[in-house]
């Protein structure tokens, strides 16, 4: 297998395929790189492929009627996105943008659809991915509808801590850098409001903010303040990406 496609072999979605089937997926797929801030697809683009991020980071978002970004998801290496193309060959309905220089494997829709027909495990994995993503969006929507700006921001910090949290001497560090505007885009607020709330949390000594880096000094108390359990931080043995294994 071409070294550029080792990600396919190590992706859980394809782990049960035979060598010949993997070779077919590789022969039909292509690798593409994107510069920081480049658009990967637009809502008007055809949904003719599923994408596997192999390096970098991607954000998925809508634009509101006022032209503001409503951030739906952050995609990290080893994660698939654009999976709705499997069910609908029409147009995309969101934006995908590279937050940093990123490399993708673009897998044709018909290839994945064919594998779902012949391999129940592939169909189950795609369905599970869709379900988990929908669950996250629904949970965020409920937060937007029924919580204050402060509660929504704390809720988001808990989500980010569970996905990107790393224990340090200062506290629970969120290892993804997001601007105040990007945080505001996710919770449906304004940059100014997020700045004020983070200032309040710093004054309360609940967080430390350093150059777009956030450290939660009292994560358990913050979670309890909005009736959430303390964030579950992956143990060292759990750090393998659930979608893609590390190369050997």
N, C-alpha and C positions, 0 to 999 in steps of 0.2 A: 504493500500500500504506500502511495505517495506520502512523504513525511508531512505534507501540508494537510493531509486528511486524517492524521492520527486521531483527531478529535472525534471523528465519526466512529471509529473502532471503540473508543473509550466512552462514548455517550450511552447512557443507560437505555435510551430509546432503541439503539441498534445492537445491544450487546448479545442478543440471542440469534442474530443473523449468521448465516453461513459465510464463508470466505467469498464465495461467488456472489452472494447477495450484497455483501459489503462493496465488492468491486463494482457492481452495477450502480449502487448509490454514489460511489466515488466518481464513476465515469460520467454520471449525469449532473453532478454538483459542480459548483465553481467557487473559488475563493476570491473575495474582494475586500479591499482595504478602504477605509474612510478616514479623512482627516478630522481633527477636532471641530465640532460644530457643523459638520456636514450632515445633510439630510439623507437618510438611508431610504426612506420612502415617504410618500405623501398620501393623504386620504384619497386622492384621485388615481393613484397608481393601481395597477392590476395585482391582485393577490395571487400570484402564480408560484410562490415559493415560501417555504418555511426557513427561518434563519437560525443558525447556531453561532453564537458569539464565542470566538476563541481567544480574543484579547481585547482589552479596553473596557469601556462601559457605555451603555446606550440608555437613553430615556425615551419612554413612550408617553405621548401626551395628546390632548385635544386643544383646540383654540376656542375660547369663548367668543360670544358675540362682540365683546369689547376688545377682542384681540389678545387676551391674556392666556397664558399657558395653564392648562389644568393637567398636572402631572399624574399619570396613571400608574407607572411602574418604572423601576430601575432594573436594568438587565446587566448581569455580571457574567464573566467568562464561564462557559460551560452551560449556560442557559439558552433555551430555545425561545423564540418569539415569532410573531406573525402566524401563529398556529391556526387561526381562524380560516386561513387559506385552504385548509384541508376540507372544511365544510362548505365554503363559499368561494367560488372562483371569480367573484366580482371584484369590486374595488376595495382597497383598504379603507378603514374608517378612522384612522388616527395617524399621527406623525411619529416617526422613529428618527432620532437624531443622535449622532455620536457625541458623547460628552467629552471624550478624549480620543486620540488616535485608536481606531478599532479595526479588527479583522473578523470577517464573517465567512461562514460556509453557507452558501445559498443552495437549498435542496428543493428541487422541483416538486410542486404540489402533487402531480400524478405519481411520482415515485413513492411518496409517503402514503398516499391513498392506496396504492397497490399493496404496500407492505401491511397496512392496516387490515386489508382484506384477507391476506394469507397468514398473518401473525397476530393472534388475539392479544399477545403481550404488548405489541406496538400500539394497537388500538386502545388498550387500557392505559398505557402511559400517556398518550395524547389526550385522552379524556380526563385523566387525572390532572394533567397540566392545566387544561382549560378550567376544570373545576376549582383548583387552588387559586388561579388568577381571578376568577369571578368572585370567589369568597373574599379575597383581599379587597377587591373593589367595592363589594357590598359593605364590608366592615368599615371602609373609609367613608362611604356615602352616609352610613348611619352616624358616624362621628361628625360629619359636616352638618347633618340635619339637627342633631340634638345636643351638641356640645358648644361651649364657649370657645373663643379663639385660644385662650390659654389651655383649655382641656384638649383641644384638637392638636395643639403643638406638642403637649406632653405625650399624647397618644402616639403621635408620629415618632417622637424620640424613642418611645418604647419599641415601636416596630423596627426602627433603624438599629437600636441596640441589640435586638435579637438576631438581626441579620448580619450586622457589621461590628458588633460589640467586641471589645478586647480589654481584659482586665489589666490595669496599670497601677502603679503606686498612687496616682492621683485619683483614681476611680475607674469607671467603665467608659472607655474611650470608643467613640463611634468612628470607625475607620472608613468613612466616606466623606468627602468634602463637598458640602452643599452651601451655596450662598443663602443669605437671608431671603432673597427673591425666590430662589428655588424652593426653599422651605415654605414660603408663602403660597407658591403655586400649588403645592401638594395639599395644603389644608384650606385652600380657598380664601386666603386672607391677603393682606398687603405687606410689603416689605417693612414699612414703618411699624406696623403692629407687631410683627415678629421680632423686630429689633427691640421694641419696648419690653415684650414678654421675656425675651432672653436676658435683658438687663435686670428685670425683676428676679428671675431665677438665679442670676449670678449674685445679686444682692442678698438673696436668701441662702446663698452658698449651696444651692442644689446643683448647679452646673458651672463649668469653666469653659469659656469660649476663647480659643486662640487661633487666629487666622483661619477661619472657616472650619476649625476643628472643635468638636463639642465633646466634653467629658462630663459624664453624669457622676457627681460625687455622692448623691443619695438616691440611687435608682429605685430601691425598694420603697422609699417614702414617696417618691414621685409617682410610681405606679399605683400605690395605695390611694393617692389623692384623687385618682379618677377611677377607683374601684377596679383596677387591673392587677393581676398577679405580677410578681417581680419578673423582669425579663429573664428568659432562659438563655444562658450563654453557652455556646457549644464547648464541650470538653475537647481537649487536644485530639482524642480519637474520633471525634465527630466532625472534624474540620474538612474532610474530603467533600468536595462539591457533590450534592446528591444527583447531579445530572452527568457530570463528567469526572472521570478519574484522572489523576496526575499521570503524565507520561512516564514510562519506565526507561 
